[in-house]
Structure formats: C-alpha cells, structure tokens
C-alpha cells in the first residue's frame, strides 16, 4: 500500500498540479485488509485537506463497507456518466 499511496500522491501533485481531480480505478481490487483500507483513507484525506478531488471508481461493495467504517473523505463512483458529472466534463 505504501508504493500505491506514493504513486497516487505523486500523480496528484505532478500531473494534476494539486488541483485537477484524480480518478483511481478500483475495479481490480479484490480484497483489502484493515491496514490497506487505512492507507486508502489516509490518501483520500490528504487530497481533501488540499481541496483536490480524488474519486474511487468501480469500488467493490465489500471494500466500500470496509472504508465506510473508517469515516474517511471518500468519493465513490460507479458509472462513466456519474464520473463525468463529478469531474465536470
């Protein structure tokens, strides 16, 4: 999770210039333990602190349930239409 957090944060800083939304495709995340969920929460909260949107796209229900218990600043999105509405394209 540390490397993934590093890459997402670097993308938010360098490519998105700390202002554009970052979309993380979670379609292939099959399982996350509590520690991994805390890492996801910490990344999302870091983005929220700098007023940069991060969207977790196509998150499996089991992961949503785990993350909801952590009270983070999560933006879940499931369809391309919903994603387009959120990022304003």
TIMI-2910 file (N, C-alpha, C, CB; in pm, 1 decimal, decimal comma, always signed):
<rs>
+----------+----------+----------+----------+----------+----------+----------+----------+----------+----------+----------+----------+------+
!      n_x !      n_y !      n_z !     ca_x !     ca_y !     ca_z !      c_x !      c_y !      c_z !     cb_x !     cb_y !     cb_z ! resn !
+----------+----------+----------+----------+----------+----------+----------+----------+----------+----------+----------+----------+------+
!    +81,8 !   -119,0 !     +0,0 !     +0,0 !     +0,0 !     +0,0 !    +86,5 !   +125,7 !     +0,0 !    -93,2 !     -0,4 !   +119,9 !  Unk !
!   +204,3 !   +118,4 !    +58,0 !   +290,0 !   +236,7 !    +62,9 !   +326,7 !   +286,0 !    -76,7 !   +416,5 !   +206,5 !   +141,8 !  Unk !
!   +363,3 !   +193,8 !   -164,8 !   +401,1 !   +232,8 !   -300,5 !   +280,2 !   +290,7 !   -375,1 !   +459,0 !   +111,6 !   -377,4 !  Unk !
!   +165,0 !   +227,0 !   -359,3 !    +43,2 !   +276,7 !   -425,1 !     +9,4 !   +416,4 !   -375,2 !    -75,7 !   +180,9 !   -400,1 !  Unk !
!    +18,1 !   +437,7 !   -245,5 !     -7,1 !   +571,2 !   -189,3 !    +89,4 !   +673,4 !   -247,5 !     +5,1 !   +568,8 !    -35,8 !  Unk !
!   +215,3 !   +634,7 !   -255,8 !   +317,2 !   +723,1 !   -311,8 !   +284,0 !   +761,5 !   -456,3 !   +454,8 !   +656,1 !   -305,4 !  Unk !
!   +246,1 !   +663,4 !   -537,0 !   +215,9 !   +690,0 !   -677,9 !    +92,5 !   +778,9 !   -692,3 !   +194,6 !   +558,2 !   -753,6 !  Unk !
!    -11,1 !   +753,2 !   -614,5 !   -133,4 !   +834,3 !   -622,8 !   -104,4 !   +977,2 !   -577,5 !   -246,8 !   +772,2 !   -536,4 !  Unk !
!    -30,8 !   +993,4 !   -468,6 !     +2,1 !  +1128,2 !   -420,5 !    +89,6 !  +1202,3 !   -522,2 !    +74,0 !  +1120,6 !   -283,7 !  Unk !
!   +187,4 !  +1133,0 !   -579,9 !   +275,0 !  +1193,7 !   -679,9 !   +194,9 !  +1235,4 !   -803,0 !   +387,3 !  +1096,1 !   -719,7 !  Unk !
!   +101,8 !  +1151,7 !   -845,0 !    +16,1 !  +1184,9 !   -958,5 !    -65,7 !  +1309,7 !   -928,2 !    -76,7 !  +1067,0 !   -992,9 !  Unk !
!   -121,4 !  +1315,6 !   -808,6 !   -199,4 !  +1432,6 !   -769,5 !   -117,3 !  +1560,0 !   -769,4 !   -259,2 !  +1411,5 !   -633,3 !  Unk !
!     +8,2 !  +1548,8 !   -727,4 !    +95,9 !  +1666,2 !   -721,7 !   +150,2 !  +1704,9 !   -858,5 !   +211,2 !  +1640,3 !   -627,1 !  Unk !
!   +206,8 !  +1608,5 !   -929,2 !   +279,2 !  +1638,0 !  -1052,6 !   +189,1 !  +1650,7 !  -1174,7 !   +380,8 !  +1531,5 !  -1077,6 !  Unk !
!   +108,8 !  +1549,8 !  -1200,7 !    +27,6 !  +1550,6 !  -1321,8 !    -97,4 !  +1636,2 !  -1306,6 !    -11,5 !  +1409,5 !  -1358,9 !  Unk !
!   -159,3 !  +1629,7 !  -1191,8 !   -283,4 !  +1704,3 !  -1171,0 !   -258,9 !  +1842,0 !  -1110,5 !   -376,9 !  +1625,5 !  -1081,8 !  Unk !
!   -133,2 !  +1875,3 !  -1087,3 !    -95,1 !  +2007,8 !  -1035,4 !   -167,1 !  +2044,6 !   -906,5 !   -122,9 !  +2113,7 !  -1139,5 !  Unk !
!   -199,4 !  +1944,3 !   -825,6 !   -267,1 !  +1961,8 !   -696,3 !   -401,0 !  +2033,7 !   -706,4 !   -178,0 !  +2037,8 !   -602,6 !  Unk !
!   -464,2 !  +2028,1 !   -824,1 !   -594,7 !  +2093,1 !   -838,5 !   -693,3 !  +2012,7 !   -921,8 !   -577,3 !  +2228,4 !   -900,1 !  Unk !
!   -646,1 !  +1937,1 !  -1020,0 !   -734,9 !  +1857,2 !  -1103,8 !   -776,7 !  +1730,6 !  -1030,5 !   -666,8 !  +1822,0 !  -1237,1 !  Unk !
!   -896,4 !  +1678,9 !  -1059,3 !   -939,6 !  +1554,6 !   -995,0 !   -852,4 !  +1436,7 !  -1036,7 !  -1085,7 !  +1525,4 !  -1028,7 !  Unk !
!   -833,1 !  +1344,2 !   -945,2 !   -761,1 !  +1220,9 !   -972,8 !   -861,0 !  +1106,3 !   -957,1 !   -636,4 !  +1203,3 !   -877,1 !  Unk !
!   -864,7 !  +1018,0 !  -1057,3 !   -955,1 !   +903,3 !  -1055,1 !   -871,7 !   +776,7 !  -1038,1 !  -1041,8 !   +896,6 !  -1185,6 !  Unk !
!   -906,1 !   +698,7 !   -936,6 !   -838,4 !   +572,0 !   -911,2 !   -935,8 !   +459,9 !   -947,9 !   -791,1 !   +560,5 !   -760,9 !  Unk !
!   -901,9 !   +381,6 !  -1050,6 !   -985,1 !   +269,8 !  -1093,7 !   -962,0 !   +153,1 !   -997,9 !   -953,1 !   +228,7 !  -1241,4 !  Unk !
!  -1063,0 !   +122,7 !   -919,4 !  -1052,4 !    +17,4 !   -817,4 !  -1115,1 !   -114,3 !   -863,4 !  -1119,0 !    +63,3 !   -688,1 !  Unk !
!  -1143,5 !   -124,8 !   -991,8 !  -1211,3 !   -241,8 !  -1045,8 !  -1138,9 !   -373,0 !  -1014,5 !  -1226,4 !   -226,9 !  -1194,6 !  Unk !
!  -1007,5 !   -370,9 !  -1010,3 !   -932,3 !   -494,0 !   -990,0 !   -888,3 !   -516,8 !   -845,6 !   -812,5 !   -493,5 !  -1078,1 !  Unk !
!   -932,7 !   -433,1 !   -754,9 !   -903,8 !   -456,7 !   -612,8 !  -1004,9 !   -559,1 !   -562,6 !   -910,7 !   -322,6 !   -528,1 !  Unk !
!   -957,3 !   -678,5 !   -538,5 !  -1044,8 !   -788,0 !   -497,3 !  -1063,7 !   -793,7 !   -346,4 !   -989,3 !   -919,5 !   -546,4 !  Unk !
!   -962,0 !   -751,8 !   -273,3 !   -966,6 !   -762,5 !   -128,0 !   -873,7 !   -657,8 !    -68,2 !   -927,0 !   -905,6 !    -80,7 !  Unk !
!   -911,3 !   -606,2 !    +45,0 !   -823,9 !   -515,9 !   +120,3 !   -841,3 !   -546,9 !   +268,0 !   -856,1 !   -365,1 !    +89,8 !  Unk !
!   -730,8 !   -553,7 !   +339,0 !   -739,9 !   -572,0 !   +483,4 !   -752,6 !   -434,8 !   +549,5 !   -615,8 !   -649,4 !   +538,3 !  Unk !
!   -762,0 !   -435,6 !   +680,0 !   -784,5 !   -311,2 !   +753,6 !   -670,1 !   -211,8 !   +733,3 !   -801,9 !   -340,6 !   +902,2 !  Unk !
!   -547,8 !   -260,9 !   +729,3 !   -431,8 !   -172,8 !   +711,2 !   -434,2 !   -107,4 !   +573,8 !   -301,0 !   -251,4 !   +729,6 !  Unk !
!   -467,7 !   -183,4 !   +470,5 !   -478,2 !   -126,9 !   +335,7 !   -590,9 !    -24,0 !   +329,7 !   -502,3 !   -238,6 !   +231,6 !  Unk !
!   -701,8 !    -53,1 !   +394,4 !   -813,8 !    +40,7 !   +397,4 !   -773,8 !   +171,1 !   +467,4 !   -935,0 !    -22,9 !   +468,4 !  Unk !
!   -695,1 !   +160,7 !   +573,4 !   -645,4 !   +281,1 !   +640,7 !   -556,7 !   +362,2 !   +547,0 !   -567,6 !   +243,8 !   +768,3 !  Unk !
!   -475,4 !   +295,6 !   +466,2 !   -391,3 !   +364,3 !   +369,0 !   -473,9 !   +438,0 !   +265,1 !   -299,0 !   +265,8 !   +300,7 !  Unk !
!   -580,6 !   +374,8 !   +217,2 !   -670,9 !   +440,5 !   +121,5 !   -735,6 !   +562,4 !   +186,4 !   -780,1 !   +341,6 !    +71,4 !  Unk !
!   -780,5 !   +544,7 !   +310,4 !   -841,0 !   +656,6 !   +383,6 !   -742,9 !   +772,7 !   +398,2 !   -888,4 !   +610,2 !   +522,3 !  Unk !
!   -619,3 !   +742,5 !   +433,2 !   -519,3 !   +847,3 !   +453,5 !   -491,4 !   +924,1 !   +324,6 !   -389,7 !   +786,9 !   +507,0 !  Unk !
!   -485,1 !   +853,3 !   +212,0 !   -464,2 !   +920,5 !    +83,0 !   -583,7 !  +1010,7 !    +51,2 !   -443,0 !   +816,1 !    -30,7 !  Unk !
!   -704,5 !   +958,5 !    +68,6 !   -824,4 !  +1038,6 !    +40,7 !   -832,1 !  +1161,0 !   +130,6 !   -950,3 !   +953,9 !    +58,1 !  Unk !
!   -798,0 !  +1144,6 !   +257,4 !   -799,8 !  +1258,3 !   +349,7 !   -692,8 !  +1361,2 !   +314,4 !   -779,9 !  +1210,1 !   +493,2 !  Unk !
!   -576,7 !  +1316,0 !   +266,4 !   -471,0 !  +1408,5 !   +224,4 !   -517,4 !  +1491,9 !   +105,5 !   -342,2 !  +1331,4 !   +188,5 !  Unk !
!   -587,2 !  +1429,6 !    +12,1 !   -641,2 !  +1504,0 !   -101,6 !   -745,9 !  +1604,9 !    -54,4 !   -702,8 !  +1407,4 !   -205,4 !  Unk !
!   -831,3 !  +1563,1 !    +38,4 !   -935,8 !  +1652,5 !    +89,4 !   -875,2 !  +1774,0 !   +159,1 !  -1028,2 !  +1577,1 !   +186,2 !  Unk !
!   -766,7 !  +1754,6 !   +231,7 !   -702,7 !  +1866,2 !   +302,4 !   -650,3 !  +1972,8 !   +207,7 !   -589,2 !  +1815,0 !   +388,1 !  Unk !
!   -612,0 !  +1932,5 !    +87,1 !   -563,1 !  +2032,6 !     -8,3 !   -669,3 !  +2068,3 !   -112,7 !   -436,9 !  +1981,5 !    -78,2 !  Unk !
!   -794,2 !  +2032,6 !    -82,4 !   -908,6 !  +2064,9 !   -168,7 !   -892,7 !  +2012,6 !   -311,3 !   -929,0 !  +2214,6 !   -172,5 !  Unk !
!   -839,4 !  +1892,4 !   -322,2 !   -826,6 !  +1825,7 !   -451,8 !   -912,2 !  +1700,2 !   -448,5 !   -676,9 !  +1791,3 !   -484,7 !  Unk !
!   -996,1 !  +1684,5 !   -548,7 !  -1086,7 !  +1570,5 !   -552,1 !  -1012,8 !  +1443,6 !   -594,3 !  -1203,7 !  +1598,1 !   -647,2 !  Unk !
!  -1040,7 !  +1336,2 !   -521,7 !   -996,0 !  +1202,7 !   -560,8 !  -1120,2 !  +1115,6 !   -564,0 !   -886,1 !  +1145,0 !   -461,9 !  Unk !
!  -1137,0 !  +1043,2 !   -673,0 !  -1255,3 !   +960,8 !   -692,2 !  -1212,3 !   +815,1 !   -700,3 !  -1333,5 !  +1003,1 !   -819,7 !  Unk !
!  -1276,0 !   +732,3 !   -619,8 !  -1253,4 !   +588,2 !   -623,2 !  -1361,2 !   +529,4 !   -715,1 !  -1258,3 !   +523,8 !   -477,1 !  Unk !
!  -1319,2 !   +481,0 !   -830,1 !  -1411,1 !   +437,9 !   -934,2 !  -1424,3 !   +286,5 !   -935,5 !  -1364,7 !   +488,0 !  -1070,4 !  Unk !
!  -1548,0 !   +238,7 !   -946,3 !  -1579,9 !    +95,9 !   -955,6 !  -1529,2 !    +16,2 !   -835,0 !  -1520,6 !    +38,2 !  -1083,2 !  Unk !
!  -1556,9 !    +67,9 !   -717,0 !  -1515,2 !     +1,2 !   -593,1 !  -1613,2 !   -111,8 !   -561,3 !  -1507,7 !   +102,8 !   -474,3 !  Unk !
!  -1560,3 !   -226,4 !   -526,9 !  -1643,5 !   -341,6 !   -491,0 !  -1717,3 !   -313,7 !   -359,5 !  -1556,8 !   -470,6 !   -478,8 !  Unk !
!  -1839,9 !   -365,5 !   -346,1 !  -1919,5 !   -341,0 !   -224,3 !  -1848,3 !   -379,9 !    -94,9 !  -2049,3 !   -416,6 !   -233,0 !  Unk !
!  -1771,1 !   -486,7 !    -96,2 !  -1701,8 !   -528,7 !    +26,4 !  -1598,9 !   -424,5 !    +70,1 !  -1632,9 !   -664,6 !     +5,1 !  Unk !
!  -1533,2 !   -359,9 !    -25,6 !  -1436,0 !   -255,7 !     +7,5 !  -1506,8 !   -128,3 !    +54,0 !  -1346,3 !   -225,5 !   -114,0 !  Unk !
!  -1619,9 !    -95,8 !     -7,8 !  -1697,8 !    +20,6 !    +35,8 !  -1740,2 !     +3,3 !   +180,8 !  -1822,0 !    +40,9 !    -54,5 !  Unk !
!  -1785,1 !   -115,8 !   +214,0 !  -1828,0 !   -143,4 !   +351,2 !  -1712,6 !   -125,3 !   +449,9 !  -1884,6 !   -285,8 !   +361,8 !  Unk !
!  -1595,3 !   -174,7 !   +413,3 !  -1477,9 !   -161,0 !   +498,9 !  -1437,7 !    -14,1 !   +513,4 !  -1360,8 !   -242,9 !   +442,3 !  Unk !
!  -1437,2 !    +59,8 !   +403,1 !  -1397,3 !   +200,6 !   +407,4 !  -1498,9 !   +287,0 !   +481,2 !  -1378,1 !   +253,6 !   +266,5 !  Unk !
!  -1626,4 !   +256,2 !   +466,2 !  -1729,0 !   +333,9 !   +536,6 !  -1710,2 !   +329,0 !   +687,7 !  -1867,8 !   +282,6 !   +500,5 !  Unk !
!  -1656,1 !   +220,5 !   +738,1 !  -1630,8 !   +208,7 !   +881,5 !  -1515,6 !   +294,8 !   +930,3 !  -1603,4 !    +66,5 !   +915,8 !  Unk !
!  -1437,6 !   +349,2 !   +837,7 !  -1320,5 !   +429,7 !   +875,1 !  -1346,5 !   +580,1 !   +876,2 !  -1207,8 !   +400,6 !   +780,9 !  Unk !
!  -1462,5 !   +621,3 !   +831,9 !  -1500,7 !   +762,6 !   +833,6 !  -1400,6 !   +853,0 !   +762,1 !  -1516,8 !   +809,0 !   +975,8 !  Unk !
!  -1367,1 !   +815,8 !   +642,8 !  -1277,4 !   +898,7 !   +562,4 !  -1355,4 !   +988,3 !   +468,7 !  -1180,9 !   +811,8 !   +482,9 !  Unk !
!  -1285,3 !  +1068,1 !   +393,4 !  -1346,4 !  +1157,8 !   +296,1 !  -1343,3 !  +1088,7 !   +159,3 !  -1272,1 !  +1296,5 !   +291,9 !  Unk !
!  -1438,7 !   +995,6 !   +138,6 !  -1438,7 !   +912,1 !    +19,2 !  -1539,2 !   +962,0 !    -83,4 !  -1469,1 !   +767,8 !    +55,8 !  Unk !
!  -1499,6 !   +956,5 !   -209,6 !  -1588,6 !   +984,0 !   -322,0 !  -1593,0 !   +858,4 !   -407,0 !  -1541,0 !  +1108,7 !   -405,8 !  Unk !
!  -1704,1 !   +785,1 !   -398,2 !  -1719,9 !   +663,7 !   -476,4 !  -1797,5 !   +695,3 !   -603,3 !  -1791,0 !   +553,9 !   -394,4 !  Unk !
!  -1763,5 !   +628,7 !   -711,6 !  -1828,8 !   +649,8 !   -839,5 !  -1833,0 !   +515,7 !   -911,4 !  -1754,9 !   +758,7 !   -924,8 !  Unk !
!  -1944,1 !   +486,7 !   -980,0 !  -1961,3 !   +352,5 !  -1036,1 !  -1981,8 !   +347,2 !  -1186,9 !  -2076,2 !   +287,6 !   -970,9 !  Unk !
!  -2025,1 !   +455,6 !  -1248,2 !  -2050,1 !   +454,7 !  -1392,4 !  -1974,4 !   +568,8 !  -1458,7 !  -2201,6 !   +465,8 !  -1422,3 !  Unk !
!  -1955,4 !   +557,6 !  -1588,9 !  -1887,4 !   +663,9 !  -1662,3 !  -1968,9 !   +792,7 !  -1661,5 !  -1860,3 !   +620,1 !  -1806,1 !  Unk !
!  -2101,4 !   +780,9 !  -1669,6 !  -2187,2 !   +901,0 !  -1666,2 !  -2173,0 !   +973,1 !  -1532,1 !  -2336,1 !   +863,0 !  -1690,8 !  Unk !
!  -2173,9 !   +897,1 !  -1423,9 !  -2156,1 !   +955,5 !  -1290,4 !  -2018,3 !  +1019,2 !  -1277,0 !  -2175,5 !   +848,5 !  -1181,6 !  Unk !
!  -1918,2 !   +953,0 !  -1331,9 !  -1781,9 !  +1006,3 !  -1328,0 !  -1772,9 !  +1138,1 !  -1403,0 !  -1683,1 !   +905,6 !  -1387,1 !  Unk !
!  -1830,8 !  +1144,6 !  -1521,2 !  -1829,2 !  +1267,1 !  -1599,9 !  -1899,5 !  +1381,4 !  -1527,2 !  -1894,6 !  +1243,3 !  -1735,2 !  Unk !
!  -2010,0 !  +1351,2 !  -1459,9 !  -2079,9 !  +1454,2 !  -1382,1 !  -1993,8 !  +1506,6 !  -1268,1 !  -2210,8 !  +1398,9 !  -1326,6 !  Unk !
!  -1923,1 !  +1416,9 !  -1201,7 !  -1840,2 !  +1456,5 !  -1086,9 !  -1720,2 !  +1542,1 !  -1125,8 !  -1791,6 !  +1333,4 !  -1014,2 !  Unk !
!  -1657,5 !  +1507,1 !  -1238,9 !  -1538,3 !  +1582,6 !  -1276,7 !  -1569,8 !  +1699,5 !  -1368,8 !  -1438,8 !  +1491,4 !  -1343,4 !  Unk !
!  -1696,8 !  +1709,4 !  -1407,6 !  -1740,0 !  +1827,1 !  -1482,8 !  -1700,2 !  +1832,0 !  -1628,1 !  -1688,8 !  +1945,3 !  -1418,4 !  Unk !
!  -1694,8 !  +1715,9 !  -1695,2 !  -1663,2 !  +1717,3 !  -1838,0 !  -1788,2 !  +1710,9 !  -1921,0 !  -1571,7 !  +1602,3 !  -1874,0 !  Unk !
+----------+----------+----------+----------+----------+----------+----------+----------+----------+----------+----------+----------+------+
</rs>
